[in-house]
Amino acid sequence: MKLLALEARQNATYYQSRYQQVQDFGAELYVLNGIGTPDFWPAGRYRLAGSQRIDDLITEAKVWHEQERFDGVITFSESAVTAVAAVAEALGLPGVGVEAARTSRNKLLMREAHRAHGAPHPDFRFVTDLAEALGAAEDFGYPVILKPTLGAASNFVFKIDDREEMAELFPRALAGIEGMSWFAMEAHGLDLGPHGLLVESFLDGEEFLIEAVAWDGEVYLGSIVDRITVEGGTFDDDVHHAPTSLTPEQVAAVHRVVRAGAHAQGLRRSVLHAEVRFHRGEPYLLEIAIRPGGGGLDLIARITADHCPIRAVMDVARGAAPRVRHYRPNGVHVTAMCLLCDAGTIASVDVPAEVAESDRVFFLKITAKPGDVVRRPPEGNSILGFLGTTGTSLEDAREAMLDHASKITVRFVQDGEPS
């Protein structure tokens, strides 16, 4: 099979490891970046359009498709899902369609679809200034969530506890989203829906991350992961555990909610990453994205539930029935976390051999490199990387994870020191 992967603006080398997985699973993968580095992928299967405009991406993809006859178009980037839908449509290849992609990318349009079709969701309001944000918060009651409509990776997502905090953080978020990398990586010339901020009512229960597949009217929950972080005002310090602690009855309730949300978003055949939070004992949708979850969630799904989101992407992209089943954990325990560090310019990151070569580590990815500027809330949500460990129980896996994380050291460029 021949698959075309696409980003309007290359997200550094973040998706190379996933592209390699696609090849390891038997696909011949070609990569088209609008703007990117010249040596990102092997030369015969890599092209740069030289532009982020969707018309230029489609033109380049059509020319290449005439030569190679691709079976499908894929992406792992939240910023590229709408562009991929447009390219697939233009090439006559399987896809979710531009309207469903836009609804699944833009959090306001997603919320409106959930409301229109009765899928459980928090109260929400699109706000354009501080007065509107304060009014929404008063109506919903504090605490509330402030979030971008076109964000990702929890950038500029805040839990707001009172009027003073809203007055402080709303202007920063409004200014910050204009330069947010996830927005800057979108294709130009596409209708992405409103770009701004939402205020949402706060859901006070536990959160769960789901890798799923929608296929011809049914939704299959392949993997369920518990978010076990002690919660603060931001949502970037993720610690995850699988298999889930949910009861069979709760899993069934989550399945009903995810299926309702997928159908509301117009998703008939799609890979899904769903985030669900319980509130007063019932599950509500935070979002349903149309790509696999980030970090090591694809590996967690394979290790703990024998579900492969990467293979599902490959199958769905070419219109083939994916290898899926309803959630069935296999008894293996894992914990995983985002590696965080202080703000500053990275000079070096040291990962000792006892961490890098540990048989307890199933996932280790350092995404920051020397010269990168790490921004922490409220200015941004940069991370150092990801770490995941296996164990015989939650406690065993978490103890190994924290021990290994403590041995990774970061040095920062000091004032006046060259980077």
ROKOLPA-684726 format. One record per residue (C-alpha): residue number from 0; residue in three letters; x, y, z. Coordinates in steps of 0.001 Angstrom, whole numbers. Example, Ala and Ser with C-alpha at 12.3 -4.5 7.8 and 13.67 -1.06 7.14 Angstrom:
<balums>
  num  residu     east    north       up
    0     Ala    12300    -4500     7800
    1     Ser    13670    -1060     7140
</balums>
This chain:
<balums>
  num  residu     east    north       up
    0     Met        0        0        0
    1     Lys     1123     3571     -710
    2     Leu      181     6258     1791
    3     Leu      770    10008     1679
    4     Ala     1448    11798     4994
    5     Leu      955    15551     5077
    6     Glu     1649    18630     7185
    7     Ala     1167    22211     6011
    8     Arg     4080    23261     8222
    9     Gln     6422    20592     9527
   10     Asn     6341    20107    13300
   11     Ala    10120    19630    13648
   12     Thr    10833    15858    13727
   13     Tyr     7925    15058    16041
   14     Tyr     6122    12615    13735
   15     Gln     9116    10787    12268
   16     Ser     8835     7931    14765
   17     Arg     5198     7399    13844
   18     Tyr     5984     7568    10149
   19     Gln     8577     4868    10769
   20     Gln     5929     2737    12459
   21     Val     3722     3073     9375
   22     Gln     6580     1746     7253
   23     Asp     7357    -1012     9745
   24     Phe     3736    -2141     9457
   25     Gly     4157    -2613     5714
   26     Ala     3219      643     4003
   27     Glu     5275     2558     1473
   28     Leu     5077     6015     3010
   29     Tyr     5481     9281     1113
   30     Val     5607    12630     2925
   31     Leu     4461    16022     1635
   32     Asn     5205    19066     3780
   33     Gly     4143    22548     2774
   34     Ile     6968    24235     4666
   35     Gly     9709    22058     6151
   36     Thr    13293    20928     6229
   37     Pro    14823    19425     3073
   38     Asp    16104    16202     4657
   39     Phe    13073    15207     6736
   40     Trp    12308    11950     4851
   41     Pro    14133     9859     2205
   42     Ala    14499    11940     -956
   43     Gly    12539     9746    -3373
   44     Arg     9498     9778    -1096
   45     Tyr     9586    13341      171
   46     Arg     8480    16650    -1308
   47     Leu     8127    20232     -167
   48     Ala     5359    22333    -1674
   49     Gly     7111    25520     -571
   50     Ser     3831    26949      661
   51     Gln     1257    26469     3424
   52     Arg    -1617    27382     1138
   53     Ile    -4126    24584      727
   54     Asp    -4393    25163    -3037
   55     Asp     -635    24655    -3416
   56     Leu     -707    21532    -1245
   57     Ile    -3556    20087    -3292
   58     Thr    -1795    20902    -6573
   59     Glu     1427    19217    -5440
   60     Ala     -480    16224    -4071
   61     Lys    -2397    15799    -7340
   62     Val      790    15820    -9403
   63     Trp     2387    13257    -7128
   64     His     -772    11140    -7016
   65     Glu     -779    10917   -10806
   66     Gln     2703     9419   -10623
   67     Glu     2379     7160    -7577
   68     Arg    -1344     6384    -7188
   69     Phe    -1664     6704    -3424
   70     Asp    -4134     4531    -1531
   71     Gly    -4805     7073     1195
   72     Val    -3765    10295     2929
   73     Ile    -2860    10398     6633
   74     Thr    -1681    12707     9386
   75     Phe     -860    12429    13061
   76     Ser     -971    16203    13587
   77     Glu    -4005    17963    15017
   78     Ser    -3064    20985    12911
   79     Ala    -3280    18998     9674
   80     Val    -6559    17074     9979
   81     Thr    -8601    19608     7989
   82     Ala    -5917    19936     5316
   83     Val    -5716    16152     4966
   84     Ala    -9486    15937     4566
   85     Ala    -9319    18564     1791
   86     Val    -6436    16803       21
   87     Ala    -8092    13379      257
   88     Glu   -11303    14845    -1154
   89     Ala    -9416    16491    -4016
   90     Leu    -7626    13230    -4850
   91     Gly   -10816    11161    -4670
   92     Leu    -9436     9083    -1786
   93     Pro   -11204     7980     1419
   94     Gly   -11569    10619     4112
   95     Val   -13903    12057     6731
   96     Gly   -14830    15040     4566
   97     Val   -13870    18665     5098
   98     Glu   -16985    19588     7083
   99     Ala   -16576    16740     9580
  100     Ala   -12860    17521     9864
  101     Arg   -13534    21200    10560
  102     Thr   -16140    20276    13184
  103     Ser   -13691    17861    14789
  104     Arg   -10824    20379    14777
  105     Asn   -12593    23513    15996
  106     Lys   -13716    23170    19630
  107     Leu   -16603    25631    19231
  108     Leu   -18034    23801    16208
  109     Met   -17514    20505    18047
  110     Arg   -19424    21734    21092
  111     Glu   -22251    23058    18906
  112     Ala   -22504    19662    17179
  113     His   -22595    17858    20528
  114     Arg   -25350    20172    21737
  115     Ala   -27388    19777    18554
  116     His   -27265    15979    18737
  117     Gly   -27603    15478    22482
  118     Ala   -24077    14227    23206
  119     Pro   -23202    15035    26855
  120     His   -20901    18065    27072
  121     Pro   -20077    20940    29440
  122     Asp   -21789    24304    29133
  123     Phe   -19809    26570    26820
  124     Arg   -19700    30060    25349
  125     Phe   -17501    31682    22705
  126     Val   -16121    34919    24141
  127     Thr   -14374    37775    22371
  128     Asp   -13390    40026    25280
  129     Leu   -12886    39999    29031
  130     Ala   -16385    41263    29797
  131     Glu   -17937    38354    27890
  132     Ala   -15595    35892    29587
  133     Leu   -16487    37239    33023
  134     Gly   -20187    37094    32159
  135     Ala   -19952    33458    31038
  136     Ala   -18043    32522    34186
  137     Glu   -20656    34187    36379
  138     Asp   -23428    32324    34568
  139     Phe   -21698    28932    34769
  140     Gly   -20206    29427    38218
  141     Tyr   -16510    29228    39118
  142     Pro   -14303    27350    38526
  143     Val   -14480    27445    34711
  144     Ile   -12207    26356    31882
  145     Leu   -10699    28832    29416
  146     Lys    -9473    27228    26183
  147     Pro    -8684    28029    22520
  148     Thr   -10990    26897    19742
  149     Leu    -8001    25842    17593
  150     Gly    -5555    24684    20237
  151     Ala    -3798    21428    20998
  152     Ala    -1563    19886    23670
  153     Ser    -3305    21970    26388
  154     Asn    -1714    25192    25119
  155     Phe    -3444    28145    26827
  156     Val    -5971    25913    28581
  157     Phe    -6583    27194    32119
  158     Lys    -8787    26371    35058
  159     Ile   -10024    29755    36303
  160     Asp   -11082    29975    39955
  161     Asp   -12314    33561    40292
  162     Arg   -12783    36958    38608
  163     Glu    -9264    38118    39463
  164     Glu    -7721    35079    37820
  165     Met    -9887    35554    34714
  166     Ala    -8821    39202    34516
  167     Glu    -5181    38136    34665
  168     Leu    -5217    35131    32324
  169     Phe    -7785    36060    29651
  170     Pro    -5645    38819    28033
  171     Arg    -2594    36557    28067
  172     Ala    -4498    33701    26436
  173     Leu    -6086    35997    23829
  174     Ala    -2673    37360    22846
  175     Gly     -968    33972    23105
  176     Ile    -3221    32039    20755
  177     Glu    -2282    34306    17842
  178     Gly     1292    33030    18000
  179     Met      433    29498    19127
  180     Ser     2398    26929    17140
  181     Trp     -603    24653    16625
  182     Phe    -2468    27511    14918
  183     Ala      619    28591    12955
  184     Met      957    25068    11514
  185     Glu    -2523    25112     9915
  186     Ala    -2894    25268     6142
  187     His    -3674    28736     4829
  188     Gly    -6812    29316     2794
  189     Leu    -9013    26825     4650
  190     Asp   -12138    27766     6574
  191     Leu   -11219    26553    10073
  192     Gly   -14134    28159    11887
  193     Pro   -13865    30802    14629
  194     His   -10388    31363    16073
  195     Gly   -10723    32530    19654
  196     Leu   -11496    31433    23193
  197     Leu   -14190    29386    24891
  198     Val   -15343    29499    28483
  199     Glu   -16691    26139    29645
  200     Ser   -18252    24897    32845
  201     Phe   -15948    22768    34969
  202     Leu   -16434    19002    35140
  203     Asp   -15273    17891    38564
  204     Gly   -14551    14167    38124
  205     Glu   -11783    11941    36772
  206     Glu   -10567    12088    33167
  207     Phe   -10037     9239    30707
  208     Leu    -8273     9102    27336
  209     Ile    -9622     6764    24695
  210     Glu    -8191     5463    21431
  211     Ala   -11131     4410    19280
  212     Val   -12340     3783    15740
  213     Ala   -15634     4730    14089
  214     Trp   -16571     2324    11342
  215     Asp   -19914     2201     9521
  216     Gly   -22175     3207    12388
  217     Glu   -20298     1525    15229
  218     Val   -17614     2926    17490
  219     Tyr   -14986      616    18975
  220     Leu   -13136     1661    22118
  221     Gly    -9730       81    21616
  222     Ser    -7932     1501    24657
  223     Ile    -8883     3437    27816
  224     Val    -6252     5231    29883
  225     Asp    -6753     6914    33274
  226     Arg    -5369    10414    33779
  227     Ile    -4077    10258    37338
  228     Thr    -2432    13685    37648
  229     Val    -3069    15768    40744
  230     Glu    -4865    18616    39030
  231     Gly    -3798    22234    39082
  232     Gly    -4596    25308    37049
  233     Thr    -3176    23938    33785
  234     Phe    -3544    20581    32049
  235     Asp      -69    19845    30716
  236     Asp     1420    17756    33536
  237     Asp     -208    14523    32411
  238     Val      430    11239    34211
  239     His    -1410     8272    32721
  240     His    -2156     4729    33814
  241     Ala    -3577     1729    32016
  242     Pro    -5545     -493    32175
  243     Thr    -8420     1724    33248
  244     Ser    -9955     1628    36696
  245     Leu   -13450     2022    35214
  246     Thr   -16018     -681    35936
  247     Pro   -17659    -2558    33035
  248     Glu   -20787     -457    33576
  249     Gln   -18787     2752    33391
  250     Val   -16988     1548    30255
  251     Ala   -20400      940    28667
  252     Ala   -21479     4481    29603
  253     Val   -18277     5936    28123
  254     His   -18903     3943    24930
  255     Arg   -22391     5426    24581
  256     Val   -21057     8970    25043
  257     Val   -18162     8575    22583
  258     Arg   -20435     7012    19982
  259     Ala   -22934     9872    20368
  260     Gly   -20162    12438    19991
  261     Ala   -18617    10771    16942
  262     His   -21961    10630    15207
  263     Ala   -22658    14265    16140
  264     Gln   -19375    15276    14500
  265     Gly   -20354    13432    11304
  266     Leu   -17705    10720    11663
  267     Arg   -18658     7504     9883
  268     Arg   -15179     6086     9249
  269     Ser   -12400     7596    11319
  270     Val    -9710     6986    13887
  271     Leu   -10661     8768    17121
  272     His    -8884    10116    20169
  273     Ala   -11579    10893    22736
  274     Glu   -11209    12614    26086
  275     Val   -13979    12035    28596
  276     Arg   -14444    13412    32094
  277     Phe   -16949    12248    34687
  278     His   -19166    14816    36411
  279     Arg   -21473    13822    39242
  280     Gly   -21050    10197    38280
  281     Glu   -21779    10575    34543
  282     Pro   -19367    10817    31566
  283     Tyr   -19147    13993    29483
  284     Leu   -17145    14728    26344
  285     Leu   -14147    17011    26496
  286     Glu   -13300    16413    22841
  287     Ile   -13062    13850    20058
  288     Ala   -10094    14337    17734
  289     Ile    -9738    12507    14421
  290     Arg    -6175    11252    14858
  291     Pro    -4445     9042    17438
  292     Gly    -3569    10501    20809
  293     Gly     -142    12022    21252
  294     Gly     2806    11033    23361
  295     Gly     2928     7282    23868
  296     Leu     -817     6622    23863
  297     Asp     -502     4466    20744
  298     Leu     2082     2285    22494
  299     Ile      -36     2081    25654
  300     Ala    -2963      868    23553
  301     Arg     -863    -1907    22026
  302     Ile      796    -2938    25276
  303     Thr    -2268    -2960    27540
  304     Ala    -5201    -3676    25210
  305     Asp    -3780    -5200    21996
  306     His    -5176    -2277    19983
  307     Cys    -2974     -517    17408
  308     Pro    -4045     3046    16531
  309     Ile    -1308     3280    13883
  310     Arg    -2586      251    11969
  311     Ala    -6090     1678    12315
  312     Val    -4928     4933    10677
  313     Met    -3422     2957     7805
  314     Asp    -6562      877     7253
  315     Val    -9111     3682     7554
  316     Ala    -7107     5965     5235
  317     Arg    -7390     3461     2391
  318     Gly   -10992     2509     3126
  319     Ala   -10206     -971     4473
  320     Ala   -12074    -2392     7461
  321     Pro    -9754    -1930    10464
  322     Arg    -8760    -4714    12841
  323     Val   -10738    -3620    15885
  324     Arg   -12604    -5059    18838
  325     His   -14386    -3609    21843
  326     Tyr   -12169    -2777    24807
  327     Arg   -10496    -5814    26346
  328     Pro    -7428    -5125    28548
  329     Asn    -4775    -7846    28715
  330     Gly    -3570    -7292    32294
  331     Val     -314    -5422    31638
  332     His       97    -2222    33712
  333     Val     1866      914    32495
  334     Thr     2281     4487    33642
  335     Ala     3430     7346    31417
  336     Met     4081    11033    31879
  337     Cys     4979    14243    30123
  338     Leu     8484    15256    31164
  339     Leu     8466    18878    32316
  340     Cys    11241    21297    33206
  341     Asp    11637    24942    34102
  342     Ala    11261    27686    31520
  343     Gly    14356    28777    29650
  344     Thr    16593    28021    26683
  345     Ile    17807    24415    26598
  346     Ala    21587    23946    26647
  347     Ser    21582    20153    27016
  348     Val    19469    17189    28082
  349     Asp    21208    14187    29630
  350     Val    19502    10787    29676
  351     Pro    21720     8240    31464
  352     Ala    22108     4736    30071
  353     Glu    20325     3212    33051
  354     Val    17209     5067    31898
  355     Ala    17629     4818    28133
  356     Glu    18390     1080    28256
  357     Ser    16041       68    31074
  358     Asp    13812    -2938    30374
  359     Arg    11112    -1165    32383
  360     Val    10933     1714    29863
  361     Phe     8573     1125    26948
  362     Phe     8529     4734    25748
  363     Leu    11157     7446    25982
  364     Lys    11097    10453    23677
  365     Ile    12966    13705    24288
  366     Thr    11292    16323    22110
  367     Ala    13284    19367    23290
  368     Lys    16733    19937    21860
  369     Pro    19579    22389    22565
  370     Gly    18555    25909    21608
  371     Asp    14824    25310    22098
  372     Val    12997    27825    24272
  373     Val    10821    26163    26901
  374     Arg     7765    28209    27852
  375     Arg     5653    27367    30893
  376     Pro     2145    28550    31763
  377     Pro      750    31094    31351
  378     Glu     3132    31897    28447
  379     Gly     2921    28405    26917
  380     Asn     2990    24660    27555
  381     Ser     6329    23409    26248
  382     Ile     7372    19958    27396
  383     Leu    10717    18199    27576
  384     Gly     9440    14856    26294
  385     Phe     7681    11657    27360
  386     Leu     8483     8676    29569
  387     Gly     6544     5449    30073
  388     Thr     7272     2405    32238
  389     Thr     5746    -1031    32755
  390     Gly     4980    -2800    36031
  391     Thr     2976    -5464    37809
  392     Ser      606    -2837    39237
  393     Leu      -89      892    39109
  394     Glu     2154     1479    42116
  395     Asp     5022     -574    40710
  396     Ala     4920     1106    37297
  397     Arg     4595     4621    38763
  398     Glu     7504     4113    41176
  399     Ala     9742     3046    38290
  400     Met     8592     6011    36175
  401     Leu     9302     8610    38852
  402     Asp    12688     7062    39637
  403     His    13736     7094    35982
  404     Ala    12421    10644    35421
  405     Ser    14461    11947    38382
  406     Lys    17670    10834    36655
  407     Ile    17110    12919    33505
  408     Thr    18907    16248    33848
  409     Val    18448    19504    31939
  410     Arg    20950    22334    31679
  411     Phe    19831    25789    30580
  412     Val    21645    28543    28737
  413     Gln    22553    31248    31221
  414     Asp    22180    34963    30511
  415     Gly    24969    36065    28189
  416     Glu    25972    32500    27353
  417     Pro    25758    31570    23637
  418     Ser    23033    29048    22798
</balums>
